[in-house]
Amino acid sequence: MKKTAAVISALMLTFTLAACSSNYVMHTNDGRTIVADGKPQVDEDTGMISYKDANGVEQQINRADVKELAESDQ
């Protein structure tokens, strides 16, 4: 019984953490819209923004090319 309760608790925690992950939307100066899976990371030294795209591939964009960065409502 304790093992079952532990497994159920672990599954609930996993689903709760997965639900907390938000998408972010970046609007670029040239009119593109980029949806990032999770919060993008800004490297202050290089001026690049690193993010994962919809396919889970790590991408980078120059911070100067991004006009707006906002958390998605969905």
N, C-alpha and C positions, 0 to 999 in steps of 0.2 A: 504494500500500500504506500509506503514512504517513497519507493522508487517511482511509482506512478505519479505521485504528487510532485516529485522533483522534476520529472520529465515534462509534465504539464506546465509547471512554473517556468522552466527553461524555454519552452516553446512560446509561452505568453510574452516573456521578456524579449525574445527574438523578434516577434511580430510587432511589439511596441517600439523597439528601436528602429525597425524598418519603416514604420509609419512616420517617424520623426524626420526622416530624410526628405529634404525639400528640393525642388527644382528652382534654379535661378535663371532669369532671362537677361541676356545682354543685348542691348541695341547699339550697333556700331555707327560710326560717323558716315559710312557709305550706304546706310539703310538696311543692312542685314539684321536679322534677329537670330540669336544663338541661344539655344536652351541647354543649360548645363545640369547634369545630374549631380546634385549636391552643391555645397557652397564652393565657389571658385577660390583658389589661393593666389594671393598677390605677392610676388617676389619684389620687394622694395629695391633690391640691388640691381636687378636687370630690367625692371619695369614691365615684366611679363605677367599675364594672368593665366594660370594653369587651371584646366577644368576637364571633366569627363563629359564627352558628348553622349547622345542618345544610344549609341552603340557600345558605350563603355570604354571608348578609346581616349587616352589622355591627349589633350590638345593644348595649344598655347596661342595667345593673342597679345599683341602689344597693348599695354594699358592706355596709350594715347589714342588708339583706334576705337575704344569703347566710350560711347556717349553716356550710357546709363546701365546700371546693374541693379536689378531688383529681384526680390523673392517672388516666385510664382504663386498665384492664388490657389492653384490646384493641388 
